[in-house]
């Protein structure tokens, strides 16, 4: 049931993209896009929050929880386990795309909504990939404990590194979408703003990742330098 919620969000997202390309100056279509995007984002937010709750409460009948959580883990790492595996990482990415989509939603001031249409298409792909990898799969039997995270992933810098990187990816999706219409609709200043946001978060993500790699993995060479 929970996995189908992700497919629902992806379908609604696709409808948003189609309407955004068709909207022109129609206020009714713009309003419809705003409502539909809110519904799609709410579905993704609910699914991600549910996964975090399942992790914290130790619901080991779910394969992802069993593979990444154990009873003796600190609460911080039970939460950060969301981005320690592929399924959870895609959920985090989908969550950020859903939330950051509100920054490019069509409004009455927009003369054209093609930028949001492009962003919605990118988001749709991520939402559908979330559904394909099935993060809410269940096990045949309910284990008494899970496998937990390996020691390298239980590090404070690991709690920061993936979210920062995924924020930068989402910002780059906005940057790409706005750039497609920069000469016709959007000002270069707006493009520059999202360029800086992308650069700052990606830089912070790489920096935190390098510190994590040096502390947890003991990598030499570049990391030591």
N, C-alpha and C positions, 0 to 999 in steps of 0.2 A: 504493500500500500504506500509506504513512504517513498519508495523509488518512483512510483507513478506520479507522485507530486512533482518530481523533477522534470518528468516528461511534460506534464501540464504546464509548468513554468516555461519550458522551452517553446511549446506551441503558442502560448500567449505572447511570448517574446517575438515570435515570427509574425504574428498578426500585427503587433506594434510596428515592426519594420515595414510591412506592406502599407499600413495606414500612414506612416510617417512619410513615405515616398509619394503618397497620393494627396497629402493634406493641403499643400499650397498655402492659401490664406484662410482656409476653413477653420473657424473656431470650434465647431462641433467635433471635427475629426481630431483636432489638437486635444480637446478635452477627453475624447475617447481614448487616445493614446496615453494620456496621463493616468487615467483610471486603470487601463489594462496593464501598464507598466507597474503600477502600485500593487496590483493583484499578483503579478508575476514575481515581483521583488518580495512580497509578503510570503509567498510559497517557499522561496529560496531561504529567506530568513528563518522561517519556521523549521524547515528541514535541517538547517545547520544548527540551530539552537537545540533541536531534538537530539542530534548526534552528540553534541557536547553533554547534554543531560544523561544520555545513555552511557557515555564514557565515565562521567563523574560517579554515576550510581552503580557502575560495574555490571551492566547488562550483558553478560558474556554469551548469551544466545545469539548475539549479533557478531558476525565474523570479524568485522573491523575492530570492534571493542575487544574481542578475545585476542586478536593479533597484536594489539598495541597497548592494552591496559592490564595492570595487575593490581591486586588489592593493596600491596605495600607501597605503591607509588604516591608521591606527594600530589596534592590537588593541582598544583601548577602544571605538572607534567601530564596529569590526566586531561587537562584542557589543551595543552600544546600538542598532545598526541593527535589532535585533529589534523595537523599538517605534517605528521611524521610518516604518512603513507600516501599512496597515490589517490585513493578514493577521497580521503579527508582533505587532501590538498586541493583537489578539484572543487570540493564543496566550499572551501575557503575562498577560492578564486571566484566561484560563482556568486558567493555572498558579496564580495567586494565589487564585482561588476554590477550587481543588482543595486547596491547602495549608491555607487558612483554614477550610475545612469541618471540619477535625479539632477546631476549637474548639467546635463545636456538635454533634458526633457524639453519638448517643444512648448513654447508659451506664446501669448498673443504678440510678443515683441519679435518673435522669429518670423522672418520673411519666407524662410524655406527650412524644411526639417530633414533634408537629406543626410546631414551629419548624424542626427539621431538614428535615422534608418540604418546607416552603416554600423553604428555602435550596437544597435539592437540585433543586427545580423551576427556580429561577432559574439555577443552575449548568448544568442541562441545556440551557437555552436558549442560553447562551453557548457551551457545547461544540458544540452542533449548528450554531450560526452559524460556528464555527471550521471545521467540516467543509464547510459550504456555500461558503465563500470559497476553499477549496482552497489552503492555504499552500504545499503541497509539489508544486505543478504544475511540470512540466519543459518545457524548450524543445526545439524540434525538432533544433537543432544545439548543440554545446557551444562557447560563446564563449571566447576566450582571456583576456578581462578583463570586468569588470562596469562598470556606469554609476557606481556609488558614490553617496555622499550629497552633497547640495549643501552649500555652506559654512555655511549657517545652522544645519544640523543637527549639524555637527561642533563642538559646544560643550560644555564640561564640565557646564553647567547642564541641557543637554538630556538628559544621561545620568541625571539625577536626577528631572526633572520628571514624565515619564509614569509611572514606577514608583510614585512617591508618590501620584499621583492615582488610579491603579488599585488601590493598597492601600486608599485611602479608599473607593472604590466597593465593594470586597469587604467592608470593614467595615460599610458602610451596608447591604449585603445581609443581613449577620448582624443588624444593628440592626433592620431591617424584619421579619425572620423572628421574632426574639424578641418584638418589640412586638405581634405578632399574638396572643400568648398571655400577655402580661404580667400581666393581671389574674387569670388562672387558675393559671399555672404559675411563671413567671419573676419574680424580684423586680425592683423598680424600680432597685435598685443595679446589677444586671447590665446593665440597659438603659442606665443612666447611664455605665457603664464604656465600652460600645461607642459611645455617643454622643461621648464624649471622644476615643476613638481615631480615630473618623471625622473629627472636627473638627480634630484635630492634624495628621493626614496630609493632609487636604484643604487646610488652611491652608498647610502646608509646600509642597504641590504648587503652589498658586497663587503663593506667594512665589517659589519657584524658577522658575516659568514666567514671572513678570513680569521677573525679573532676566535670564533668557534672552532674552526678547523685546526688552528694552532694549539688551542687548549685541549680539545677533546681527542684529536687524531694525532697530534704531535708531528704534523707535517713540517718538513724543513724547507730549505731553499727560499723561495719567494715569500712563503708565509712567515718564516723566521725573520727574514729581512724586514 
